[in-house]
Amino acid sequence: MRELAHGVACEGVLVLYGACDAVVQTAYRPFAETLDQLVRGTDPDVLRADLGGAGGELARLLPDLDARVSGLPAPVAADPDTERHRLHTAVTDLLAGTGRRQPLLLVLEDCHWADTPTLVLLRHLARASSEARVLVLATFRDTEADIPGALADVLADLRRSDEVVRFHLAGSVRTMSESSCGEPPVARSIPPSPTLPRAARSHGGQRLPAV
């Protein structure tokens, strides 16, 4: 997977990386990691535009966001379902805003260890309609013993979407991407490019392959 990320970064794609953990299952952990990389690597004025009107909701995931972009509205206090929906919308808006400026690959590894809030947000992103150049790659172990019930439910739900592609990795990912920059793919600052990885270019829009 990292070889694939190296290869697409060479083509001008901004790669953000997050992973779930078997021991410390913090809510939204892989999304918090990737969004923190994005926030730290983006000019504050550009970030403010990308955040959109609900950007303050991201303080639930990124407590230090206000240090990068001052004056954001505080998250709205409401019932849990409303708060969750507003947070999901804010994440989607930020990724879409970034993807309009530069192709974006979001890598979420080890989703067989994902907590339920992470999986629900993953499902929301898969369903979201966007013309932004965003590709989400979620990896998980697909043996029956390794797929927990919450992940199985999300996969069953996503199987009904034409915007989701699921495929198996066997052997080296070098067959998917033959180039490598020799640098870590995480949060690289890369000049804008009109291209996306082939899987995204061939279909367009926002796609969520579950790998």
N, CA, C and O of each residue as an XYZ file, in Angstrom:
844
protein
N       0.819     -1.200      0.000
C       0.000      0.000      0.000
C       0.859      1.259      0.000
O       0.543      2.238     -0.676
N       1.953      1.226      0.767
C       2.820      2.402      0.789
C       3.519      2.594     -0.556
O       3.783      3.727     -0.960
N       3.822      1.492     -1.252
C       4.409      1.643     -2.589
C       3.423      2.329     -3.524
O       3.811      3.185     -4.319
N       2.170      1.964     -3.435
C       1.142      2.616     -4.239
C       1.074      4.102     -3.911
O       0.990      4.938     -4.810
N       1.109      4.426     -2.624
C       1.060      5.828     -2.220
C       2.272      6.591     -2.739
O       2.141      7.729     -3.189
N       3.451      5.974     -2.681
C       4.645      6.608     -3.238
C       4.434      6.929     -4.711
O       4.740      8.029     -5.171
N       3.909      5.957     -5.438
C       3.768      6.129     -6.879
C       2.830      7.254     -7.254
O       3.153      8.058     -8.129
N       1.671      7.332     -6.610
C       0.718      8.379     -6.972
C       1.190      9.743     -6.491
O       0.859     10.762     -7.098
N       1.965      9.776     -5.399
C       2.533     11.048     -4.956
C       3.468     11.607     -6.006
O       3.553     12.823     -6.179
N       4.169     10.735     -6.706
C       5.044     11.182     -7.789
C       4.248     11.834     -8.915
O       4.789     12.650     -9.661
N       2.985     11.489     -9.044
C       2.145     12.055    -10.091
C       1.448     13.341     -9.645
O       0.644     13.895    -10.395
N       1.741     13.819     -8.447
C       1.170     15.073     -7.984
C      -0.034     14.932     -7.089
O      -0.756     15.905     -6.872
N      -0.272     13.740     -6.559
C      -1.408     13.509     -5.663
C      -0.974     13.740     -4.221
O       0.084     13.267     -3.808
N      -1.780     14.459     -3.459
C      -1.523     14.640     -2.038
C      -2.005     13.400     -1.303
O      -3.181     13.046     -1.386
N      -1.107     12.740     -0.587
C      -1.426     11.490      0.097
C      -1.473     11.733      1.605
O      -0.528     12.259      2.193
N      -2.583     11.343      2.214
C      -2.756     11.430      3.664
C      -2.964     10.023      4.199
O      -3.676      9.223      3.592
N      -2.351      9.721      5.326
C      -2.321      8.347      5.825
C      -2.782      8.283      7.271
O      -2.341      9.066      8.112
N      -3.684      7.333      7.550
C      -4.107      7.063      8.916
C      -4.318      5.565      9.100
O      -4.505      4.834      8.128
N      -4.286      5.118     10.342
C      -4.423      3.683     10.593
C      -5.193      3.441     11.878
O      -5.127      4.226     12.824
N      -5.923      2.339     11.889
C      -6.611      1.901     13.098
C      -5.634      1.088     13.952
O      -4.619      0.601     13.456
N      -5.951      0.951     15.222
C      -5.057      0.268     16.158
C      -5.829     -0.817     16.893
O      -6.981     -0.628     17.282
N      -5.173     -1.955     17.075
C      -5.842     -3.080     17.724
C      -6.057     -2.851     19.207
O      -6.983     -3.409     19.794
N      -5.201     -2.027     19.823
C      -5.250     -1.838     21.272
C      -5.951     -0.545     21.647
O      -6.866     -0.548     22.470
N      -5.525      0.566     21.044
C      -6.079      1.883     21.358
C      -7.099      2.251     20.284
O      -6.728      2.767     19.230
N      -8.364      1.994     20.539
C      -9.416      2.227     19.557
C     -10.116      3.559     19.841
O     -11.283      3.595     20.232
N      -9.380      4.642     19.636
C      -9.937      5.972     19.810
C     -10.936      6.260     18.697
O     -10.690      5.914     17.542
N     -12.058      6.887     19.029
C     -13.064      7.198     18.020
C     -12.463      8.067     16.910
O     -11.792      9.065     17.172
N     -12.719      7.663     15.684
C     -12.292      8.407     14.494
C     -10.769      8.492     14.342
O     -10.276      9.359     13.619
N     -10.034      7.628     14.995
C      -8.571      7.766     15.009
C      -7.949      7.958     13.631
O      -7.204      8.922     13.455
N      -8.210      7.089     12.627
C      -7.528      7.279     11.339
C      -7.910      8.579     10.652
O      -7.086      9.172      9.955
N      -9.151      9.036     10.837
C      -9.557     10.312     10.242
C      -8.883     11.476     10.956
O      -8.473     12.444     10.315
N      -8.765     11.392     12.277
C      -8.079     12.455     13.013
C      -6.626     12.566     12.561
O      -6.099     13.670     12.422
N      -5.981     11.429     12.331
C      -4.589     11.446     11.875
C      -4.463     12.086     10.496
O      -3.607     12.943     10.281
N      -5.314     11.671      9.570
C      -5.198     12.210      8.210
C      -5.562     13.694      8.157
O      -4.895     14.474      7.478
N      -6.610     14.081      8.865
C      -7.018     15.485      8.833
C      -6.006     16.379      9.543
O      -5.821     17.532      9.155
N      -5.351     15.861     10.575
C      -4.307     16.631     11.241
C      -3.143     16.890     10.277
O      -2.587     17.988     10.259
N      -2.780     15.897      9.488
C      -1.737     16.080      8.479
C      -2.153     17.148      7.467
O      -1.353     18.000      7.080
N      -3.399     17.087      7.052
C      -3.898     18.048      6.073
C      -3.893     19.464      6.635
O      -3.450     20.398      5.967
N      -4.384     19.623      7.854
C      -4.460     20.945      8.466
C      -3.065     21.536      8.661
O      -2.850     22.714      8.376
N      -2.124     20.738      9.138
C      -0.776     21.235      9.392
C      -0.030     21.582      8.103
O       0.873     22.419      8.111
N      -0.407     20.938      6.997
C       0.317     21.160      5.746
C      -0.342     22.153      4.811
O       0.127     22.332      3.687
N      -1.416     22.807      5.236
C      -2.164     23.720      4.373
C      -2.050     25.142      4.892
O      -2.126     25.378      6.098
N      -1.869     26.083      3.986
C      -1.834     27.497      4.356
C      -3.138     27.874      5.066
O      -4.212     27.490      4.603
N      -3.074     28.608      6.165
C      -4.292     28.912      6.940
C      -5.389     29.592      6.127
O      -6.567     29.292      6.321
N      -5.029     30.500      5.220
C      -6.053     31.173      4.416
C      -6.728     30.197      3.460
O      -7.943     30.239      3.266
N      -5.930     29.325      2.870
C      -6.491     28.297      1.982
C      -7.346     27.331      2.788
O      -8.423     26.927      2.348
N      -6.867     26.966      3.960
C      -7.599     26.032      4.819
C      -8.950     26.601      5.212
O      -9.947     25.879      5.223
N      -8.996     27.895      5.535
C     -10.261     28.511      5.920
C     -11.297     28.376      4.805
O     -12.466     28.093      5.069
N     -10.863     28.581      3.556
C     -11.779     28.455      2.421
C     -12.231     27.009      2.239
O     -13.393     26.758      1.917
N     -11.323     26.061      2.444
C     -11.657     24.646      2.259
C     -12.609     24.132      3.341
O     -13.399     23.221      3.094
N     -12.533     24.711      4.529
C     -13.325     24.205      5.650
C     -14.820     24.392      5.442
O     -15.612     23.550      5.865
N     -15.217     25.483      4.795
C     -16.638     25.724      4.597
C     -17.303     26.235      5.866
O     -16.642     26.480      6.875
N     -18.615     26.392      5.799
C     -19.358     27.004      6.893
C     -19.402     26.181      8.162
O     -19.569     26.737      9.248
N     -19.256     24.862      8.053
C     -19.350     23.996      9.234
C     -17.981     23.577      9.748
O     -17.868     22.619     10.513
N     -16.932     24.299      9.327
C     -15.576     23.886      9.669
C     -15.302     23.802     11.153
O     -14.468     23.003     11.579
N     -15.987     24.610     11.955
C     -15.769     24.571     13.391
C     -16.107     23.230     14.020
O     -15.602     22.901     15.094
N     -16.965     22.450     13.355
C     -17.327     21.132     13.888
C     -16.114     20.213     13.975
O     -16.107     19.274     14.772
N     -15.085     20.472     13.162
C     -13.909     19.601     13.156
C     -13.090     19.721     14.438
O     -12.191     18.915     14.678
N     -13.395     20.716     15.258
C     -12.709     20.816     16.549
C     -12.995     19.592     17.413
O     -12.240     19.305     18.342
N     -14.071     18.869     17.121
C     -14.351     17.629     17.855
C     -13.268     16.589     17.577
O     -12.969     15.758     18.435
N     -12.687     16.631     16.393
C     -11.603     15.709     16.030
C     -10.238     16.334     16.213
O      -9.274     15.650     16.558
N     -10.152     17.648     15.981
C      -8.868     18.358     15.978
C      -8.931     19.500     16.984
O      -9.240     20.628     16.601
N      -8.650     19.246     18.247
C      -8.773     20.280     19.277
C      -7.898     21.509     19.027
O      -8.211     22.598     19.506
N      -6.801     21.341     18.278
C      -5.888     22.459     18.021
C      -6.215     23.201     16.727
O      -5.427     24.038     16.287
N      -7.353     22.913     16.114
C      -7.685     23.539     14.832
C      -7.718     25.055     14.931
O      -7.285     25.749     14.012
N      -8.228     25.569     16.040
C      -8.349     27.018     16.189
C      -6.989     27.711     16.207
O      -6.898     28.903     15.910
N      -5.937     26.980     16.550
C      -4.594     27.562     16.524
C      -4.116     27.795     15.097
O      -3.269     28.654     14.851
N      -4.665     27.020     14.151
C      -4.296     27.189     12.742
C      -5.222     28.165     12.037
O      -4.781     28.966     11.211
N      -6.516     28.095     12.367
C      -7.506     28.970     11.735
C      -8.334     29.596     12.847
O      -9.186     28.933     13.439
N      -8.091     30.843     13.126
C      -8.778     31.504     14.233
C     -10.180     31.941     13.813
O     -10.466     32.116     12.629
N     -11.042     32.112     14.809
C     -12.364     32.659     14.559
C     -13.393     31.682     14.044
O     -14.477     32.100     13.636
N     -13.092     30.382     14.046
C     -14.084     29.411     13.610
C     -15.201     29.305     14.648
O     -14.935     29.410     15.846
N     -16.436     29.101     14.214
C     -17.528     28.936     15.187
C     -17.338     27.666     15.996
O     -16.799     26.679     15.497
N     -17.772     27.692     17.222
C     -17.680     26.507     18.076
C     -18.629     25.430     17.564
O     -19.652     25.746     16.957
N     -18.303     24.164     17.800
C     -19.230     23.097     17.417
C     -20.603     23.297     18.053
O     -20.707     23.711     19.208
N     -21.636     23.005     17.302
C     -23.000     23.186     17.788
C     -23.350     22.066     18.763
O     -23.169     20.886     18.459
N     -23.848     22.441     19.923
C     -24.307     21.451     20.907
C     -25.729     21.029     20.546
O     -26.632     21.863     20.485
N     -25.920     19.748     20.312
C     -27.230     19.234     19.901
C     -27.327     17.775     20.335
O     -26.485     17.293     21.093
N     -28.334     17.085     19.865
C     -28.450     15.662     20.165
C     -27.349     14.908     19.423
O     -26.813     15.424     18.442
N     -26.999     13.697     19.868
C     -25.874     12.973     19.282
C     -25.977     12.763     17.770
O     -24.972     12.872     17.067
N     -27.171     12.465     17.261
C     -27.313     12.235     15.825
C     -27.018     13.502     15.030
O     -26.363     13.439     13.990
N     -27.492     14.646     15.506
C     -27.242     15.908     14.817
C     -25.764     16.272     14.865
O     -25.189     16.692     13.860
N     -25.155     16.112     16.029
C     -23.724     16.409     16.152
C     -22.906     15.517     15.215
O     -21.965     15.984     14.574
N     -23.263     14.245     15.139
C     -22.548     13.326     14.260
C     -22.715     13.724     12.799
O     -21.750     13.703     12.036
N     -23.927     14.085     12.409
C     -24.169     14.481     11.022
C     -23.385     15.748     10.667
O     -22.820     15.840      9.577
N     -23.350     16.699     11.557
C     -22.609     17.934     11.300
C     -21.111     17.668     11.184
O     -20.432     18.272     10.354
N     -20.598     16.768     12.015
C     -19.187     16.416     11.928
C     -18.889     15.720     10.599
O     -17.899     16.039      9.941
N     -19.724     14.790     10.208
C     -19.522     14.084      8.934
C     -19.552     15.066      7.767
O     -18.749     14.962      6.840
N     -20.476     16.014      7.814
C     -20.568     17.012      6.754
C     -19.308     17.869      6.696
O     -18.822     18.192      5.613
N     -18.781     18.236      7.863
C     -17.571     19.058      7.904
C     -16.375     18.310      7.333
O     -15.567     18.894      6.612
N     -16.253     17.025      7.648
C     -15.157     16.222      7.089
C     -15.289     16.133      5.577
O     -14.312     16.313      4.850
N     -16.493     15.856      5.108
C     -16.731     15.745      3.665
C     -16.414     17.050      2.954
O     -15.786     17.045      1.896
N     -16.848     18.175      3.530
C     -16.603     19.481      2.914
C     -15.113     19.781      2.822
O     -14.645     20.290      1.804
N     -14.364     19.470      3.876
C     -12.923     19.744      3.857
C     -12.214     18.896      2.810
O     -11.377     19.405      2.063
N     -12.537     17.620      2.749
C     -11.903     16.756      1.752
C     -12.278     17.177      0.338
O     -11.440     17.169     -0.563
N     -13.542     17.544      0.148
C     -13.983     17.982     -1.171
C     -13.298     19.286     -1.567
O     -12.879     19.443     -2.714
N     -13.182     20.220     -0.627
C     -12.519     21.481     -0.918
C     -11.065     21.284     -1.284
O     -10.555     21.921     -2.206
N     -10.393     20.394     -0.553
C      -8.999     20.092     -0.864
C      -8.882     19.419     -2.224
O      -7.982     19.730     -3.004
N      -9.798     18.494     -2.505
C      -9.747     17.765     -3.767
C     -10.011     18.627     -4.982
O      -9.599     18.275     -6.087
N     -10.684     19.743     -4.805
C     -10.891     20.649     -5.940
C      -9.596     21.371     -6.313
O      -9.397     21.753     -7.466
N      -8.719     21.553     -5.321
C      -7.452     22.227     -5.582
C      -6.384     21.268     -6.067
O      -5.547     21.624     -6.897
N      -6.413     20.043     -5.544
C      -5.345     19.082     -5.795
C      -5.887     17.672     -5.598
O      -6.629     17.425     -4.647
N      -5.525     16.737     -6.491
C      -5.966     15.349     -6.290
C      -5.535     14.832     -4.923
O      -4.432     15.121     -4.458
N      -6.411     14.068     -4.289
C      -6.189     13.653     -2.906
C      -6.434     12.153     -2.769
O      -7.457     11.630     -3.211
N      -5.471     11.475     -2.144
C      -5.613     10.062     -1.796
C      -5.609      9.942     -0.282
O      -4.653     10.340      0.385
N      -6.680      9.392      0.245
C      -6.827      9.190      1.690
C      -6.686      7.696      1.961
O      -7.524      6.905      1.530
N      -5.631      7.306      2.672
C      -5.361      5.902      2.967
C      -5.718      5.613      4.416
O      -5.182      6.239      5.331
N      -6.622      4.666      4.623
C      -7.031      4.235      5.961
C      -6.692      2.752      6.091
O      -7.327      1.905      5.463
N      -5.701      2.450      6.898
C      -5.222      1.072      7.002
C      -5.812      0.354      8.212
O      -6.200      0.968      9.205
N      -5.864     -0.988      8.086
C      -6.255     -1.880      9.183
C      -7.654     -1.599      9.698
O      -7.877     -1.525     10.907
N      -8.596     -1.443      8.780
C      -9.971     -1.128      9.178
C     -10.688     -2.303      9.831
O     -11.810     -2.144     10.310
N     -10.068     -3.473      9.860
C     -10.646     -4.572     10.647
C     -10.563     -4.257     12.140
O     -11.215     -4.915     12.951
N      -9.755     -3.244     12.505
C      -9.676     -2.797     13.896
C     -10.431     -1.491     14.117
O     -10.325     -0.894     15.189
N     -11.175     -1.049     13.144
C     -11.823      0.263     13.240
C     -12.947      0.257     14.275
O     -13.662     -0.732     14.437
N     -13.084      1.381     14.966
C     -14.204      1.571     15.873
C     -15.449      1.921     15.069
O     -15.352      2.274     13.893
N     -16.601      1.826     15.691
C     -17.854      2.070     14.978
C     -17.964      3.484     14.412
O     -18.375      3.619     13.260
N     -17.620      4.560     15.155
C     -17.695      5.902     14.567
C     -16.861      6.050     13.302
O     -17.283      6.723     12.362
N     -15.676      5.428     13.263
C     -14.844      5.485     12.057
C     -15.556      4.825     10.882
O     -15.560      5.361      9.774
N     -16.155      3.668     11.120
C     -16.839      2.951     10.047
C     -18.062      3.714      9.553
O     -18.350      3.719      8.356
N     -18.779      4.357     10.465
C     -19.959      5.130     10.061
C     -19.542      6.327      9.209
O     -20.209      6.650      8.226
N     -18.443      6.985      9.578
C     -17.944      8.099      8.768
C     -17.442      7.611      7.421
O     -17.636      8.284      6.409
N     -16.804      6.461      7.394
C     -16.360      5.872      6.135
C     -17.543      5.629      5.200
O     -17.470      5.919      4.006
N     -18.617      5.103      5.748
C     -19.830      4.878      4.956
C     -20.412      6.202      4.462
O     -20.882      6.286      3.327
N     -20.384      7.222      5.297
C     -20.892      8.533      4.886
C     -20.090      9.078      3.700
O     -20.672      9.600      2.748
N     -18.778      8.962      3.749
C     -17.944      9.450      2.650
C     -18.236      8.689      1.360
O     -18.244      9.268      0.273
N     -18.472      7.406      1.492
C     -18.767      6.608      0.295
C     -20.067      7.027     -0.361
O     -20.208      6.955     -1.582
N     -21.013      7.465      0.450
C     -22.321      7.860     -0.081
C     -22.351      9.309     -0.541
O     -23.224      9.697     -1.317
N     -21.403     10.111     -0.069
C     -21.440     11.547     -0.357
C     -21.236     11.800     -1.838
O     -20.400     11.163     -2.477
N     -21.996     12.723     -2.374
C     -21.873     13.103     -3.779
C     -20.889     14.255     -3.883
O     -21.060     15.284     -3.230
N     -19.855     14.084     -4.705
C     -18.844     15.120     -4.852
C     -18.161     14.987     -6.199
O     -17.933     13.880     -6.686
N     -17.836     16.132     -6.800
C     -17.060     16.140     -8.034
C     -15.580     16.361     -7.747
O     -14.780     16.475     -8.676
N     -15.211     16.423     -6.478
C     -13.822     16.646     -6.108
C     -12.990     15.409     -6.441
O     -13.504     14.293     -6.515
N     -11.699     15.636     -6.639
C     -10.788     14.551     -6.986
C     -10.265     13.902     -5.713
O      -9.146     14.168     -5.274
N     -11.100     13.044     -5.129
C     -10.770     12.391     -3.864
C     -10.926     10.887     -4.031
O     -11.955     10.405     -4.503
N      -9.895     10.156     -3.639
C      -9.933      8.701     -3.645
C      -9.638      8.215     -2.236
O      -8.618      8.582     -1.654
N     -10.524      7.391     -1.683
C     -10.326      6.827     -0.353
C      -9.994      5.348     -0.508
O     -10.736      4.598     -1.142
N      -8.872      4.937      0.080
C      -8.472      3.529      0.086
C      -8.535      3.019      1.516
O      -7.793      3.492      2.377
N      -9.408      2.067      1.774
C      -9.534      1.480      3.105
C      -9.093      0.024      3.041
O      -9.628     -0.745      2.242
N      -8.139     -0.363      3.858
C      -7.649     -1.735      3.830
C      -8.124     -2.493      5.063
O      -8.307     -1.918      6.136
N      -8.322     -3.805      4.883
C      -8.693     -4.651      6.022
C      -8.382     -6.088      5.680
O      -8.301     -6.451      4.506
N      -8.208     -6.910      6.704
C      -8.021     -8.350      6.519
C      -9.374     -8.961      6.212
O     -10.348     -8.718      6.924
N      -9.434     -9.759      5.146
C     -10.752    -10.227      4.711
C     -11.021    -11.681      5.045
O     -11.931    -12.281      4.473
N     -10.249    -12.269      5.962
C     -10.610    -13.603      6.424
C     -11.799    -13.476      7.367
O     -11.933    -12.483      8.080
N     -12.648    -14.476      7.364
C     -13.892    -14.396      8.132
C     -13.637    -14.108      9.612
O     -14.407    -13.387     10.246
N     -12.563    -14.669     10.160
C     -12.274    -14.487     11.578
C     -11.851    -13.058     11.903
O     -11.968    -12.614     13.045
N     -11.353    -12.332     10.881
C     -10.820    -10.993     11.118
C     -11.838     -9.889     10.869
O     -11.558     -8.731     11.181
N     -13.006    -10.202     10.321
C     -13.994     -9.175     10.005
C     -15.031     -9.115     11.114
O     -15.873    -10.006     11.221
N     -14.982     -8.067     11.948
C     -15.976     -7.942     13.026
C     -17.346     -7.590     12.461
O     -17.474     -7.207     11.298
N     -18.360     -7.726     13.296
C     -19.724     -7.510     12.834
C     -19.972     -6.121     12.290
O     -20.652     -5.964     11.276
N     -19.419     -5.087     12.965
C     -19.649     -3.712     12.515
C     -19.076     -3.486     11.121
O     -19.710     -2.837     10.289
N     -17.888     -4.012     10.859
C     -17.290     -3.872      9.534
C     -18.078     -4.665      8.494
O     -18.285     -4.191      7.377
N     -18.515     -5.859      8.854
C     -19.308     -6.668      7.928
C     -20.594     -5.949      7.533
O     -21.005     -6.005      6.374
N     -21.230     -5.274      8.489
C     -22.459     -4.542      8.199
C     -22.194     -3.390      7.225
O     -22.966     -3.173      6.290
N     -21.103     -2.656      7.447
C     -20.766     -1.536      6.558
C     -20.438     -2.047      5.159
O     -20.871     -1.458      4.168
N     -19.678     -3.137      5.068
C     -19.338     -3.684      3.754
C     -20.588     -4.137      3.003
O     -20.700     -3.936      1.794
N     -21.518     -4.744      3.719
C     -22.767     -5.177      3.089
C     -23.552     -3.984      2.570
O     -24.160     -4.051      1.502
N     -23.539     -2.889      3.329
C     -24.241     -1.683      2.920
C     -23.568     -1.053      1.701
O     -24.244     -0.629      0.764
N     -22.243     -0.992      1.718
C     -21.511     -0.355      0.621
C     -21.554     -1.176     -0.664
O     -21.359     -0.642     -1.755
N     -21.808     -2.472     -0.529
C     -21.857     -3.326     -1.720
C     -22.963     -2.897     -2.672
O     -22.923     -3.210     -3.862
N     -23.947     -2.184     -2.148
C     -25.056     -1.733     -2.997
C     -24.726     -0.453     -3.763
O     -25.518     -0.008     -4.593
N     -23.570      0.137     -3.492
C     -23.202      1.395     -4.136
C     -22.332      1.147     -5.359
O     -21.373      0.377     -5.305
N     -22.674      1.805     -6.459
C     -21.851      1.714     -7.670
C     -20.552      2.492     -7.526
O     -19.642      2.332     -8.341
N     -20.452      3.331     -6.502
C     -19.272      4.163     -6.317
C     -18.204      3.486     -5.467
O     -17.191      4.103     -5.137
N     -18.421      2.226     -5.112
C     -17.476      1.505     -4.259
C     -16.909      0.331     -5.028
O     -17.640     -0.422     -5.672
N     -15.593      0.183     -4.954
C     -14.909     -0.937     -5.595
C     -14.161     -1.709     -4.520
O     -13.433     -1.116     -3.723
N     -14.330     -3.017     -4.488
C     -13.604     -3.853     -3.539
C     -12.731     -4.824     -4.318
O     -13.197     -5.496     -5.238
N     -11.456     -4.890     -3.939
C     -10.575     -5.833     -4.598
C      -9.550     -6.363     -3.620
O      -9.298     -5.759     -2.577
N      -8.953     -7.510     -3.966
C      -7.998     -8.177     -3.099
C      -6.584     -7.847     -3.533
O      -6.294     -7.771     -4.727
N      -5.705     -7.651     -2.561
C      -4.297     -7.458     -2.857
C      -3.581     -8.786     -2.673
O      -3.726     -9.448     -1.645
N      -2.814     -9.163     -3.675
C      -2.015    -10.378     -3.584
C      -0.615    -10.048     -4.080
O      -0.456     -9.477     -5.159
N       0.391    -10.401     -3.306
C       1.753    -10.114     -3.722
C       2.075     -8.641     -3.556
O       1.548     -7.965     -2.673
N       2.949     -8.163     -4.419
C       3.431     -6.793     -4.298
C       2.487     -5.815     -4.955
O       1.918     -6.104     -6.008
N       2.315     -4.649     -4.336
C       1.511     -3.610     -4.951
C       2.285     -2.905     -6.051
O       1.761     -1.983     -6.675
N       3.529     -3.323     -6.304
C       4.286     -2.694     -7.369
C       3.606     -2.894     -8.715
O       3.785     -2.086     -9.627
N       2.821     -3.973     -8.850
C       2.099     -4.172    -10.102
C       1.063     -3.093    -10.319
O       0.644     -2.862    -11.453
N       0.632     -2.414     -9.236
C      -0.352     -1.354     -9.358
C       0.314     -0.004     -9.592
O      -0.296      0.898    -10.167
N       1.547      0.139     -9.156
C       2.245      1.412     -9.296
C       3.725      1.137     -9.426
O       4.366      0.704     -8.468
N       4.270      1.383    -10.597
C       5.636      0.989    -10.874
C       6.656      2.044    -10.468
O       7.854      1.759    -10.473
N       6.223      3.259    -10.115
C       7.169      4.312     -9.758
C       7.215      4.511     -8.259
O       6.261      4.189     -7.550
N       8.330      5.045     -7.777
C       8.486      5.319     -6.353
C       9.372      6.530     -6.176
O      10.405      6.652     -6.834
N       8.977      7.420     -5.295
C       9.742      8.650     -5.083
C      10.855      8.471     -4.077
O      11.775      9.287     -4.024
N      10.792      7.402     -3.264
C      11.789      7.238     -2.235
C      11.560      8.111     -1.016
O      12.472      8.279     -0.207
N      10.368      8.671     -0.860
C      10.037      9.503      0.288
C       8.780      8.955      0.943
O       7.977      8.298      0.281
N       8.595      9.217      2.243
C       7.333      8.820      2.875
C       6.182      9.530      2.199
O       6.304     10.714      1.884
N       5.053      8.847      1.961
C       3.940      9.455      1.249
C       3.090     10.366      2.110
O       2.223     11.061      1.582
N       3.305     10.389      3.412
C       2.368     11.053      4.305
C       2.508     12.567      4.238
O       3.595     13.114      4.427
N       1.385     13.240      3.963
C       1.286     14.689      4.061
C       2.372     15.410      3.289
O       2.917     16.401      3.776
N       2.699     14.937      2.102
C       3.660     15.648      1.265
C       3.016     16.889      0.678
O       1.830     16.883      0.349
N       3.787     17.943      0.548
C       3.315     19.150     -0.118
C       3.718     19.053     -1.571
O       4.901     19.154     -1.895
N       2.746     18.857     -2.458
C       3.016     18.498     -3.839
C       2.348     19.498     -4.760
O       1.219     19.906     -4.485
N       2.993     19.910     -5.841
C       2.355     20.815     -6.797
C       1.084     20.201     -7.348
O       1.012     18.985     -7.520
N       0.058     21.036     -7.633
C      -1.201     20.510     -8.159
C      -0.994     19.744     -9.455
O      -0.110     20.061    -10.252
N      -1.827     18.730     -9.647
C      -1.763     17.915    -10.848
C      -3.177     17.628    -11.314
O      -4.070     17.464    -10.483
N      -3.410     17.563    -12.627
C      -4.754     17.266    -13.116
C      -5.085     15.793    -13.073
O      -6.193     15.402    -13.443
N      -4.149     14.960    -12.629
C      -4.346     13.523    -12.724
C      -4.654     12.911    -11.384
O      -4.354     13.475    -10.332
N      -5.266     11.733    -11.447
C      -5.503     10.904    -10.276
C      -4.983      9.513    -10.583
O      -4.680      9.215    -11.739
N      -4.872      8.656     -9.582
C      -4.578      7.265     -9.878
C      -5.577      6.710    -10.883
O      -6.713      7.178    -10.962
N      -5.159      5.725    -11.637
C      -5.995      5.225    -12.731
C      -7.371      4.803    -12.262
O      -8.361      5.025    -12.959
N      -7.445      4.187    -11.070
C      -8.746      3.722    -10.578
C      -9.727      4.865    -10.433
O     -10.925      4.689    -10.656
N      -9.235      6.033    -10.062
C     -10.116      7.185     -9.905
C     -10.361      7.880    -11.237
O     -11.471      8.341    -11.503
N      -9.328      7.958    -12.078
C      -9.478      8.649    -13.354
C     -10.504      7.963    -14.241
O     -11.246      8.625    -14.967
N     -10.546      6.635    -14.183
C     -11.406      5.931    -15.107
C     -12.871      6.087    -14.788
O     -13.718      5.884    -15.658
N     -13.195      6.449    -13.545
C     -14.590      6.581    -13.139
C     -14.967      7.996    -12.770
O     -16.132      8.373    -12.893
N     -13.996      8.803    -12.312
C     -14.265     10.193    -11.962
C     -14.924     10.333    -10.608
O     -15.474      9.373    -10.069
N     -14.865     11.556    -10.054
C     -15.558     11.836     -8.816
C     -14.891     11.206     -7.605
O     -13.709     10.863     -7.632
N     -15.667     11.061     -6.552
C     -15.174     10.529     -5.282
C     -15.483      9.057     -5.224
O     -16.632      8.647     -5.388
N     -14.432      8.238     -4.985
C     -14.624      6.794     -4.959
C     -14.044      6.217     -3.680
O     -13.126      6.780     -3.084
N     -14.587      5.106     -3.279
C     -14.136      4.461     -2.047
C     -13.854      2.987     -2.288
O     -14.715      2.151     -2.016
N     -12.664      2.643     -2.796
C     -12.343      1.225     -2.872
C     -12.079      0.672     -1.483
O     -11.310      1.261     -0.723
N     -12.686     -0.423     -1.145
C     -12.360     -1.122      0.100
C     -11.412     -2.244     -0.270
O     -11.813     -3.203     -0.929
N     -10.138     -2.136      0.152
C      -9.117     -3.056     -0.324
C      -8.906     -4.191      0.668
O      -8.077     -5.070      0.434
